[in-house]
Amino acid sequence: MKKLVLPLGLILPVLAFSQVKKKDTAKITNIEEVVFQRKDKGKTNDLTSVRISARDAQNVASISGGIEGLIKTLPSVNSNTELSSQYMVRGGNYDENLIYINDIEIYRPFLIRNSQQEGLSIINPDMVSTVNFSAGGFEPRYGDKMSSALNIYYREPEKYEVSGEASLIGGRLTAGLASKNKKLTALFSGRYRNTNLVLNTLNEDTDFNPKYYDFQSYINYHFNDKLSLSFIGFYSKNDYEMIPKEREVNFGSVNQPINLNVFYNGRENDAYKNMMGTVSLNYKPSEKWRFTLDSFAYQNREREYYTIASSYILQTFDPITGAPVTSYDVGGQIEHARNDLFVRTYGTQLRTKFSPNVNTDIEFGFKFEKENLQDLTNEWKLVDSSGYSVPTMPFDPRFPDASDLDLFYSISGKNHIQPTRLSAYGQYSQKFYWGSSRVFVNAGARVAHWSFNNETIFSPRAQFAIKPEWNADMLFTLSGGIYYQAPYYKEIKDLDGNFNSNIKSQRSIQAILKNDYEFTFEDRPFKLTTELYYKKMDNLIPYYMDNVRIRYSGKNNATGYAYGIDTRLFGEFVPGIDSWLSASYARVFENIDGRGDIPRPTDQRLRFAMFYQDYMPKFPSMRVNLTLTYAMGLPNGAPVFTDPYQYQKTLPSYKRVDLGLSKVFIDRKDKKKTYGFWGNFEELILGVQVFNAFNINNTVSNQWITDSNTSLMYPVPVRLTGRFFNVKLEFKIK
């Protein structure tokens, strides 16, 4: 078996040999149908969308979750922590991404501060049938975010089924049923996860107890071929308990190694509870018309309670003898928070699709949302260094000083709002021939109004694609428009803890040029995708990134721009199995109050990723999958609440390899029959996952320690997880 090995230099736009038109191209008249893609469930007219295999998402070795773990290997997506299911796309932050399940927008928890607080993603890979992801320039039917749109469609079981997974960090159990006439189908799934064993690979003495469980259901009843009713229900609870004891960090350089010892007292106890329910009525009176009425309700209760006191000593050691040389500082700090958040959103949306012929789609939609946000914030930090409180300046002990001892920061607020959000969209999609070239056009606009800031936004968007009749199989796509980041809880909250009713939507004007080149090599299919993009942004709200928490300034006082190039080589590196290589170069800058351009905290620069699958030719039941990521460090290592023009600290590069090995004992595709107890199984797979296979010490953020003698601030790296071996058993019962 030959395997395809291509150098990274081949991941470039391939335009050679594409300018030669086929000689026998006949004149085409009376064309009735132009076929670009199959009409299956989850079909989308969005030309920027990438289809992701639900099966690959189940196989990938990922701590944070299957779907997001696979999305992070795409060239336009970046993440500098394996513990979080959140991601950044083309210079945007975690809050700029849309997530839909069956066309219903999903919300994430808001008070997550550290990546180890997160549990599983809301998306259950066992229930997924179709995954569509767009990294920008998406169609008008998607909402008002500046970066990306992820749309997940859940599947309907065709018969009775039971499947599950058990591993060292959790498990899941899924059951499906379908009536004989397929009128009633139901899918139920429950998951549990505890990442305590993974977090124990951190280089610190801490008692962790992060518990996460959820339950989801998807029920469908088909009255007839024209009318159906469906329900999606979701409940999750995430409890995070942490009791830190001691931590030792070595950093600095070879010539000046620095050691930090920290001793803790206190604990953290956080709780996140999310519930969602959606009822959808689908009516299809004819092949040309489709109506969908959705009623939804979402509720989120979050509690973030912690009081942690720490004392530290910062000193250097002789690199040869290891003896202490200089003690820079002895001090301590107290971090305290009593934050409570209640979010309730309910509403309804009506979507209509009219298809006068197989090549034309006209879509309209209207959405009403009522929101209830109750926020109680009480958070502060006291930093003590050699007997005085930072940021109070040191004073001469011979003379009395009556000045106040200031807190390093204090955030306090009590907010309650009940705004209404209205939105509508319309779009037109058309396939046709232009000479001998196939053309696709998707254009439209959406409008939205929010009563809290009394703002109305208008967002025109368009996509144009052409597939020339060349020898080379190529598709060129141009997409873009005006995309807004409609403000919500995080954006409207300023650094003092109050809601700002004068805040406006951030705006991004996007242009994306894309080329898809499909070819065969060794009788195997491949596709090379190259994208160039540019974003011009204004009304930006500057923010700080601390681990995975984003703190906005609450002011629209910045402008910015982003540009980059993404490439992805996708195909069967091994016959019958999909793999891909991704590479990207991206920059994003902001200008705050006209002071000049500086990199945003999400400035990605160079990134390379790979998702690879293989099997043994003589033993196809032995399978392997590998994910590899290299990303240059993000410039978000500066202290929170400081002037970003004075502090620019880039984190180290993020490097990680995760490996999954599995042995398939029973596979439903095999024709071999099993008897007795084993005859009850359709699938039985035993796997071993190696997280962070090379045990690389990655850094997610910095903890800043002040030298009282020189007032210098030292960035102490906050490390991520080390190598961990996980064993899992997957099964499916007939």
BELZI-V691566 format. One record per residue. N is the residue number from 1. RES is the residue in one letter. OMEGA is omega in whole degrees, 0 to 359 (* if undefined). Layout:
N_RES_OMEGA ; N_RES_OMEGA
This chain:
1_M_178 ; 2_K_177 ; 3_K_181 ; 4_L_177 ; 5_V_182 ; 6_L_175 ; 7_P_180 ; 8_L_181 ; 9_G_178 ; 10_L_180 ; 11_I_180 ; 12_L_177 ; 13_P_181 ; 14_V_182 ; 15_L_178 ; 16_A_179 ; 17_F_183 ; 18_S_184 ; 19_Q_181 ; 20_V_180 ; 21_K_177 ; 22_K_186 ; 23_K_188 ; 24_D_180 ; 25_T_182 ; 26_A_177 ; 27_K_188 ; 28_I_178 ; 29_T_176 ; 30_N_179 ; 31_I_181 ; 32_E_185 ; 33_E_175 ; 34_V_186 ; 35_V_175 ; 36_F_183 ; 37_Q_181 ; 38_R_178 ; 39_K_178 ; 40_D_182 ; 41_K_182 ; 42_G_179 ; 43_K_180 ; 44_T_174 ; 45_N_184 ; 46_D_182 ; 47_L_178 ; 48_T_187 ; 49_S_175 ; 50_V_179 ; 51_R_181 ; 52_I_182 ; 53_S_177 ; 54_A_179 ; 55_R_177 ; 56_D_180 ; 57_A_177 ; 58_Q_185 ; 59_N_188 ; 60_V_177 ; 61_A_185 ; 62_S_177 ; 63_I_189 ; 64_S_182 ; 65_G_188 ; 66_G_186 ; 67_I_181 ; 68_E_178 ; 69_G_178 ; 70_L_178 ; 71_I_181 ; 72_K_176 ; 73_T_177 ; 74_L_188 ; 75_P_185 ; 76_S_188 ; 77_V_181 ; 78_N_174 ; 79_S_181 ; 80_N_175 ; 81_T_180 ; 82_E_183 ; 83_L_184 ; 84_S_173 ; 85_S_179 ; 86_Q_183 ; 87_Y_179 ; 88_M_185 ; 89_V_173 ; 90_R_176 ; 91_G_177 ; 92_G_178 ; 93_N_185 ; 94_Y_186 ; 95_D_188 ; 96_E_184 ; 97_N_176 ; 98_L_175 ; 99_I_179 ; 100_Y_167 ; 101_I_184 ; 102_N_176 ; 103_D_175 ; 104_I_182 ; 105_E_183 ; 106_I_178 ; 107_Y_175 ; 108_R_172 ; 109_P_188 ; 110_F_188 ; 111_L_178 ; 112_I_183 ; 113_R_179 ; 114_N_184 ; 115_S_180 ; 116_Q_176 ; 117_Q_185 ; 118_E_172 ; 119_G_177 ; 120_L_172 ; 121_S_177 ; 122_I_183 ; 123_I_180 ; 124_N_183 ; 125_P_179 ; 126_D_185 ; 127_M_188 ; 128_V_172 ; 129_S_185 ; 130_T_178 ; 131_V_176 ; 132_N_182 ; 133_F_177 ; 134_S_181 ; 135_A_178 ; 136_G_182 ; 137_G_185 ; 138_F_189 ; 139_E_187 ; 140_P_184 ; 141_R_175 ; 142_Y_191 ; 143_G_190 ; 144_D_171 ; 145_K_189 ; 146_M_190 ; 147_S_191 ; 148_S_177 ; 149_A_177 ; 150_L_182 ; 151_N_182 ; 152_I_174 ; 153_Y_178 ; 154_Y_186 ; 155_R_172 ; 156_E_179 ; 157_P_181 ; 158_E_179 ; 159_K_177 ; 160_Y_181 ; 161_E_174 ; 162_V_178 ; 163_S_181 ; 164_G_179 ; 165_E_175 ; 166_A_180 ; 167_S_181 ; 168_L_182 ; 169_I_177 ; 170_G_180 ; 171_G_178 ; 172_R_178 ; 173_L_183 ; 174_T_178 ; 175_A_178 ; 176_G_178 ; 177_L_178 ; 178_A_178 ; 179_S_183 ; 180_K_180 ; 181_N_178 ; 182_K_178 ; 183_K_181 ; 184_L_173 ; 185_T_181 ; 186_A_179 ; 187_L_181 ; 188_F_181 ; 189_S_176 ; 190_G_181 ; 191_R_175 ; 192_Y_178 ; 193_R_174 ; 194_N_185 ; 195_T_181 ; 196_N_181 ; 197_L_179 ; 198_V_182 ; 199_L_177 ; 200_N_175 ; 201_T_174 ; 202_L_184 ; 203_N_179 ; 204_E_178 ; 205_D_184 ; 206_T_174 ; 207_D_179 ; 208_F_172 ; 209_N_179 ; 210_P_182 ; 211_K_181 ; 212_Y_171 ; 213_Y_178 ; 214_D_177 ; 215_F_180 ; 216_Q_178 ; 217_S_176 ; 218_Y_186 ; 219_I_180 ; 220_N_172 ; 221_Y_181 ; 222_H_179 ; 223_F_176 ; 224_N_182 ; 225_D_185 ; 226_K_188 ; 227_L_178 ; 228_S_180 ; 229_L_181 ; 230_S_180 ; 231_F_172 ; 232_I_178 ; 233_G_183 ; 234_F_174 ; 235_Y_178 ; 236_S_177 ; 237_K_182 ; 238_N_178 ; 239_D_182 ; 240_Y_178 ; 241_E_181 ; 242_M_175 ; 243_I_180 ; 244_P_181 ; 245_K_184 ; 246_E_180 ; 247_R_176 ; 248_E_182 ; 249_V_173 ; 250_N_180 ; 251_F_183 ; 252_G_182 ; 253_S_179 ; 254_V_181 ; 255_N_180 ; 256_Q_178 ; 257_P_181 ; 258_I_181 ; 259_N_177 ; 260_L_173 ; 261_N_182 ; 262_V_177 ; 263_F_190 ; 264_Y_171 ; 265_N_182 ; 266_G_182 ; 267_R_176 ; 268_E_181 ; 269_N_182 ; 270_D_179 ; 271_A_180 ; 272_Y_181 ; 273_K_183 ; 274_N_177 ; 275_M_179 ; 276_M_175 ; 277_G_181 ; 278_T_174 ; 279_V_183 ; 280_S_176 ; 281_L_183 ; 282_N_182 ; 283_Y_180 ; 284_K_184 ; 285_P_180 ; 286_S_179 ; 287_E_184 ; 288_K_187 ; 289_W_174 ; 290_R_179 ; 291_F_177 ; 292_T_177 ; 293_L_181 ; 294_D_170 ; 295_S_188 ; 296_F_175 ; 297_A_182 ; 298_Y_178 ; 299_Q_183 ; 300_N_175 ; 301_R_183 ; 302_E_179 ; 303_R_179 ; 304_E_183 ; 305_Y_173 ; 306_Y_170 ; 307_T_185 ; 308_I_175 ; 309_A_181 ; 310_S_173 ; 311_S_187 ; 312_Y_172 ; 313_I_182 ; 314_L_184 ; 315_Q_177 ; 316_T_181 ; 317_F_174 ; 318_D_184 ; 319_P_182 ; 320_I_184 ; 321_T_183 ; 322_G_181 ; 323_A_178 ; 324_P_181 ; 325_V_184 ; 326_T_173 ; 327_S_183 ; 328_Y_187 ; 329_D_170 ; 330_V_184 ; 331_G_181 ; 332_G_179 ; 333_Q_176 ; 334_I_176 ; 335_E_187 ; 336_H_176 ; 337_A_170 ; 338_R_185 ; 339_N_178 ; 340_D_181 ; 341_L_175 ; 342_F_180 ; 343_V_175 ; 344_R_179 ; 345_T_175 ; 346_Y_182 ; 347_G_181 ; 348_T_176 ; 349_Q_178 ; 350_L_179 ; 351_R_181 ; 352_T_178 ; 353_K_179 ; 354_F_181 ; 355_S_181 ; 356_P_174 ; 357_N_187 ; 358_V_183 ; 359_N_186 ; 360_T_175 ; 361_D_174 ; 362_I_185 ; 363_E_175 ; 364_F_177 ; 365_G_177 ; 366_F_184 ; 367_K_176 ; 368_F_179 ; 369_E_172 ; 370_K_186 ; 371_E_177 ; 372_N_181 ; 373_L_175 ; 374_Q_186 ; 375_D_175 ; 376_L_185 ; 377_T_173 ; 378_N_188 ; 379_E_177 ; 380_W_180 ; 381_K_176 ; 382_L_179 ; 383_V_180 ; 384_D_181 ; 385_S_179 ; 386_S_171 ; 387_G_177 ; 388_Y_185 ; 389_S_175 ; 390_V_23 ; 391_P_177 ; 392_T_181 ; 393_M_178 ; 394_P_182 ; 395_F_179 ; 396_D_183 ; 397_P_179 ; 398_R_182 ; 399_F_180 ; 400_P_179 ; 401_D_184 ; 402_A_182 ; 403_S_180 ; 404_D_171 ; 405_L_186 ; 406_D_170 ; 407_L_178 ; 408_F_169 ; 409_Y_178 ; 410_S_180 ; 411_I_182 ; 412_S_179 ; 413_G_175 ; 414_K_188 ; 415_N_176 ; 416_H_178 ; 417_I_179 ; 418_Q_183 ; 419_P_176 ; 420_T_180 ; 421_R_179 ; 422_L_177 ; 423_S_178 ; 424_A_178 ; 425_Y_173 ; 426_G_180 ; 427_Q_183 ; 428_Y_180 ; 429_S_183 ; 430_Q_171 ; 431_K_179 ; 432_F_176 ; 433_Y_173 ; 434_W_192 ; 435_G_177 ; 436_S_181 ; 437_S_176 ; 438_R_186 ; 439_V_176 ; 440_F_178 ; 441_V_175 ; 442_N_183 ; 443_A_179 ; 444_G_182 ; 445_A_174 ; 446_R_179 ; 447_V_182 ; 448_A_179 ; 449_H_178 ; 450_W_186 ; 451_S_183 ; 452_F_178 ; 453_N_177 ; 454_N_182 ; 455_E_174 ; 456_T_181 ; 457_I_181 ; 458_F_189 ; 459_S_174 ; 460_P_181 ; 461_R_182 ; 462_A_176 ; 463_Q_179 ; 464_F_180 ; 465_A_178 ; 466_I_178 ; 467_K_183 ; 468_P_177 ; 469_E_181 ; 470_W_172 ; 471_N_176 ; 472_A_181 ; 473_D_185 ; 474_M_176 ; 475_L_178 ; 476_F_183 ; 477_T_173 ; 478_L_182 ; 479_S_178 ; 480_G_182 ; 481_G_178 ; 482_I_182 ; 483_Y_181 ; 484_Y_170 ; 485_Q_182 ; 486_A_184 ; 487_P_175 ; 488_Y_189 ; 489_Y_185 ; 490_K_185 ; 491_E_185 ; 492_I_183 ; 493_K_182 ; 494_D_185 ; 495_L_175 ; 496_D_179 ; 497_G_182 ; 498_N_177 ; 499_F_181 ; 500_N_182 ; 501_S_179 ; 502_N_182 ; 503_I_179 ; 504_K_178 ; 505_S_171 ; 506_Q_186 ; 507_R_179 ; 508_S_175 ; 509_I_190 ; 510_Q_172 ; 511_A_185 ; 512_I_176 ; 513_L_188 ; 514_K_175 ; 515_N_174 ; 516_D_179 ; 517_Y_180 ; 518_E_182 ; 519_F_177 ; 520_T_177 ; 521_F_184 ; 522_E_179 ; 523_D_177 ; 524_R_184 ; 525_P_176 ; 526_F_175 ; 527_K_176 ; 528_L_181 ; 529_T_178 ; 530_T_181 ; 531_E_171 ; 532_L_182 ; 533_Y_175 ; 534_Y_178 ; 535_K_173 ; 536_K_189 ; 537_M_173 ; 538_D_187 ; 539_N_182 ; 540_L_175 ; 541_I_179 ; 542_P_182 ; 543_Y_173 ; 544_Y_174 ; 545_M_177 ; 546_D_188 ; 547_N_177 ; 548_V_178 ; 549_R_177 ; 550_I_178 ; 551_R_181 ; 552_Y_179 ; 553_S_181 ; 554_G_181 ; 555_K_175 ; 556_N_188 ; 557_N_181 ; 558_A_171 ; 559_T_181 ; 560_G_176 ; 561_Y_179 ; 562_A_176 ; 563_Y_179 ; 564_G_177 ; 565_I_179 ; 566_D_175 ; 567_T_180 ; 568_R_175 ; 569_L_187 ; 570_F_176 ; 571_G_184 ; 572_E_173 ; 573_F_171 ; 574_V_185 ; 575_P_175 ; 576_G_183 ; 577_I_181 ; 578_D_173 ; 579_S_177 ; 580_W_173 ; 581_L_181 ; 582_S_175 ; 583_A_181 ; 584_S_170 ; 585_Y_187 ; 586_A_175 ; 587_R_176 ; 588_V_184 ; 589_F_175 ; 590_E_178 ; 591_N_185 ; 592_I_178 ; 593_D_177 ; 594_G_184 ; 595_R_180 ; 596_G_183 ; 597_D_172 ; 598_I_178 ; 599_P_173 ; 600_R_180 ; 601_P_180 ; 602_T_181 ; 603_D_191 ; 604_Q_186 ; 605_R_188 ; 606_L_180 ; 607_R_177 ; 608_F_180 ; 609_A_180 ; 610_M_169 ; 611_F_188 ; 612_Y_178 ; 613_Q_182 ; 614_D_174 ; 615_Y_180 ; 616_M_184 ; 617_P_181 ; 618_K_179 ; 619_F_185 ; 620_P_177 ; 621_S_175 ; 622_M_186 ; 623_R_180 ; 624_V_170 ; 625_N_186 ; 626_L_172 ; 627_T_181 ; 628_L_181 ; 629_T_168 ; 630_Y_179 ; 631_A_177 ; 632_M_186 ; 633_G_179 ; 634_L_180 ; 635_P_180 ; 636_N_181 ; 637_G_181 ; 638_A_178 ; 639_P_178 ; 640_V_178 ; 641_F_175 ; 642_T_180 ; 643_D_182 ; 644_P_178 ; 645_Y_178 ; 646_Q_181 ; 647_Y_173 ; 648_Q_182 ; 649_K_181 ; 650_T_178 ; 651_L_176 ; 652_P_178 ; 653_S_179 ; 654_Y_183 ; 655_K_184 ; 656_R_174 ; 657_V_175 ; 658_D_187 ; 659_L_176 ; 660_G_178 ; 661_L_182 ; 662_S_175 ; 663_K_181 ; 664_V_178 ; 665_F_179 ; 666_I_179 ; 667_D_182 ; 668_R_179 ; 669_K_179 ; 670_D_180 ; 671_K_179 ; 672_K_180 ; 673_K_175 ; 674_T_186 ; 675_Y_179 ; 676_G_182 ; 677_F_183 ; 678_W_178 ; 679_G_179 ; 680_N_187 ; 681_F_169 ; 682_E_179 ; 683_E_174 ; 684_L_186 ; 685_I_174 ; 686_L_184 ; 687_G_174 ; 688_V_178 ; 689_Q_177 ; 690_V_179 ; 691_F_182 ; 692_N_189 ; 693_A_181 ; 694_F_174 ; 695_N_181 ; 696_I_179 ; 697_N_178 ; 698_N_182 ; 699_T_180 ; 700_V_179 ; 701_S_178 ; 702_N_167 ; 703_Q_188 ; 704_W_180 ; 705_I_184 ; 706_T_172 ; 707_D_185 ; 708_S_183 ; 709_N_185 ; 710_T_184 ; 711_S_175 ; 712_L_178 ; 713_M_182 ; 714_Y_177 ; 715_P_178 ; 716_V_185 ; 717_P_172 ; 718_V_188 ; 719_R_174 ; 720_L_189 ; 721_T_177 ; 722_G_181 ; 723_R_179 ; 724_F_178 ; 725_F_179 ; 726_N_177 ; 727_V_181 ; 728_K_178 ; 729_L_178 ; 730_E_180 ; 731_F_174 ; 732_K_184 ; 733_I_180 ; 734_K_*
